[in-house]
Amino acid sequence: MDTTTIQGRLTFNIFASFAEFERELIRERTMAGLKAAREKGRVGGRKPGLSAKNKSKAYAAYTMSKDKNMNVSEILKVLKISKASYYRYIEYAKKKIDEKEKK
């Protein structure tokens, strides 16, 4: 397609309009589907918070971090978690322990 000519630009603009139209149809259908699901009481997305298994790992990570005999890489190997998860778990456990102490 030669876009330097008027016929080429017209063809290009027609294809662009069809693409935009199709994208808007997809968006409309998606929004209608989400609305229908909400009306049925279904909510998408990940459930908030940690699972019971991950909560126990969080407390274990926190306890191990207090023990000065183990470094972070050893804790990661024992619990089989990533470094990002380790720090997220530590924050979670600190927060929960602080909440319990305040009560």
N, C-alpha and C positions, 0 to 999 in steps of 0.2 A: 504494500500500500504506500503510495507516494503522497506524503502529507504536504508537499510543497504546492500541489495543485488544489483548486477549489473542490473538485470531486473527491480527492483523497481526504481533505479535511472534513467534508460532509460525511463520508463513510466512517471516518474515525469518530466523529461526534455521535453518530447514530449508535455505533458499537458501545461507546462510553455511556450513552443514555440507557441502553439495554442492561449494561452491567450494573449501573446505579439502581435501576428499577428492580432487578433481580435481588440485589442486596437488601433493598428496603422491604421486599416481600418476605425474605428470610427473617429479617428482624421482626416484622409484624407477626409472623407465625410463631416465632420463638416467644415473644411477649405474650401472645394469646395462650400458648401452652403453659407458660409459667403462671399466668393468672388463673387458668383453669385448675392447675395443680394446687395453688394456694386455696382456692375455693373448696377443694376436696379435703383440705387440711394437711396437705403434703408440703413440707419445707425442704428445700435442697441444701446442699453444702455439708461441710464436715461438722461433726458434733463438737461443741466446745469442751475444752479441758482435756485432761489426760485419762487414759484407760487405767483400770486397776493395776495392770501389769506395769505400766509406765510410772504410776505413782509410787509403787514399791521400788522401782529402779531409781526414781528421783530421791527418795529418802535414803536409799543405799548409797547413792553418789554423794549426797550431803554428808552422811556419816563418814564415808571413806575420805572425803575431802578434809574433814576435821582431824583425821589420823595423819600425822605428819610423816609416817613411814612410807606412805604411798604417794607417788607423783601422779599427775593428771593422765599421762599416757598409760600407766599401769591400770588406773581405774577404768579408762576407756576399753582396754582389752578385757578386763574382768567382766564388765557389764555389757560388752559388745555394743557400744553406742558411739556416735560421732562426737566430735569435740563441741559442735554447736548444740547437740542435744544435751551434752553434759552441762554446759553453762545454763541452758534453759531449765534443766531439771534442778540445778542448784538454786536458781532464783525462785522456782516454784516451791521447793522445800523450805527455803528461808522464809518466804512469805507465809506459808501455812504454819510453820512453827511459831513465827512471831504472832500470828493471829491467835493461836492456842494459848500463848503466854499472856496475852492481853486480857483473856477472859477470866 
